[in-house]
Amino acid sequence: MIQNAGRTEEPSSDDTINFVRLLKKYREDHLFVEYDKSKKGGIDTVFYSSLRMKETYLRNNDILFINKRLAANRFGKSLVLFLTVSSTGRSNVVAVALIEQEDHKYFKKIAEQFV
């Protein structure tokens, strides 16, 4: 759902296509997309981790946090951040996911992509 001048709109299939196209820009990045077959052009799950994010995780893999507090976005999905902490105490995002629902099935899907 998109809030636009007080109106709520569904994201168009063009929004979804452009979003996925943007994430596919760099070939060395890891991208997993699962489409919602009940909605034309709708996404069910997206997982993204860039090459730099992977390198950061390999340097700082002692602690991994999963933060799902940022739920509001234009696609109406829950945003899940995978974070690690560097030796200097800085938080680093090492992967990002959008999931349809916050349940075991979706968390399992994105965890499998992270590994």
C-alpha positions in Angstrom: 0.0 0.0 0.0 1.3 3.5 -0.9 0.1 6.6 0.9 -0.3 9.3 -1.7 -2.1 12.6 -0.7 -4.3 10.8 1.8 -5.2 8.0 -0.7 -4.0 4.4 -0.3 -2.8 2.7 -3.5 -1.5 -0.7 -4.3 2.0 -0.7 -5.8 1.8 -1.4 -9.6 3.4 -4.3 -11.3 5.8 -1.6 -12.9 6.9 -0.7 -9.3 7.8 -4.3 -8.6 9.6 -4.8 -11.9 11.6 -1.6 -11.4 12.5 -2.6 -7.9 13.7 -6.1 -8.9 15.6 -4.6 -11.9 17.4 -2.2 -9.6 18.4 -5.0 -7.3 19.6 -7.1 -10.2 22.0 -4.3 -11.4 25.1 -5.9 -10.0 25.7 -9.6 -11.0 27.9 -10.5 -8.0 25.2 -9.6 -5.5 22.9 -12.3 -4.1 19.2 -11.7 -5.0 16.3 -14.1 -4.3 12.8 -13.1 -5.4 9.6 -15.1 -5.1 6.5 -13.7 -6.7 3.0 -13.9 -5.3 1.1 -15.9 -7.9 -2.3 -14.6 -6.7 -1.3 -10.9 -7.6 -0.1 -10.0 -11.0 3.5 -8.6 -10.6 3.3 -8.8 -6.8 6.2 -10.0 -4.8 6.0 -12.5 -1.9 9.6 -12.5 -0.7 12.8 -10.6 -1.6 16.2 -11.2 -0.1 19.3 -9.1 -1.1 22.9 -9.2 0.0 25.6 -7.3 -1.9 29.1 -8.5 -2.4 30.3 -5.8 0.1 27.7 -6.9 2.6 28.9 -10.5 2.4 32.5 -9.3 2.9 31.4 -7.3 6.0 29.7 -10.3 7.4 32.8 -12.5 6.9 34.9 -9.9 8.8 32.4 -9.5 11.6 30.5 -12.8 11.9 30.6 -13.1 15.7 27.2 -11.5 16.3 24.2 -11.4 14.0 21.0 -9.5 14.8 17.8 -9.7 12.9 15.8 -6.5 13.2 12.2 -6.5 11.9 10.9 -3.3 13.5 10.7 -1.4 10.2 7.5 -2.8 8.7 6.1 0.2 6.8 7.1 0.4 3.1 5.5 0.9 -0.3 5.1 -2.8 -0.9 3.2 -3.5 2.3 5.8 -6.1 3.4 7.8 -6.4 6.6 11.4 -5.2 6.2 13.9 -7.5 7.8 17.5 -6.4 8.4 20.4 -8.7 9.1 23.0 -6.8 11.1 26.4 -7.5 12.6 28.6 -5.5 14.9 32.2 -4.6 14.0 35.1 -4.7 16.5 34.6 -0.9 16.9 31.0 -1.3 17.9 29.4 -0.1 14.6 26.3 -1.9 13.3 26.6 -3.1 9.7 23.7 -4.2 7.5 24.7 -7.5 5.9 21.4 -8.5 4.2 18.0 -7.1 3.6 14.7 -8.9 3.1 11.0 -8.1 2.4 8.6 -10.7 3.5 4.8 -11.1 3.1 4.1 -12.2 6.6 6.1 -12.5 9.9 5.8 -16.3 10.4 8.1 -19.3 10.5 7.8 -20.1 6.7 9.0 -16.7 5.6 11.8 -16.4 8.2 13.0 -19.9 7.2 13.1 -18.8 3.5 15.3 -15.8 4.1 17.5 -17.6 6.6 18.2 -20.2 4.0 19.2 -17.5 1.6 21.5 -15.9 4.1 23.5 -19.1 4.8 
